[in-house]
């Protein structure tokens, strides 16, 4: 947390410089990072206070009537700590940034195009669940079904950190609905 505190201080000083808003795009990025880091710091301090409160309660002791409420609070605290542990893994250089993702159908014809569209829907739904903004920048539809390619921008805290491992070739093996003989079809789609 000390490294983030220094980063908050450096960004705050930079944002107070004369001419800071001369480059609105750069200034907006700095302010977004500053807001994200301050939010993390505030959540961390609230968690620390909650832990201190539980330690005080444990030292004082509690009655049997208070036990269910305390157990529920401990479960909530454990979930919060688990979220923080996961967030600690997202400490790469670009993990806090937004992401631009391109999905392309590969070998497998119409079935591959359908697979690429399934992946597109999956990533759009994931962004929606996380509360991120997702914008479809480009889409090239397939002739019969699916997409040939699509490019989307996902804007949200740690979007790159969550999604950068999705890059690569994705394979689907299924009984193809596009094959008259209902043969097993292997389809490929790439994600960059």
Secondary structure as UniProt FT lines:
FT   HELIX           2..15
FT   TURN            18..19
FT   HELIX           20..22
FT   HELIX           24..60
FT   HELIX           64..66
FT   HELIX           67..89
FT   TURN            95..96
FT   STRAND          99..105
FT   HELIX           109..130
FT   STRAND          133..141
FT   STRAND          147..155
FT   TURN            157..158
FT   HELIX           159..163
FT   HELIX           164..166
FT   STRAND          168..175
FT   TURN            177..178
FT   TURN            180..181
FT   STRAND          184..191
//
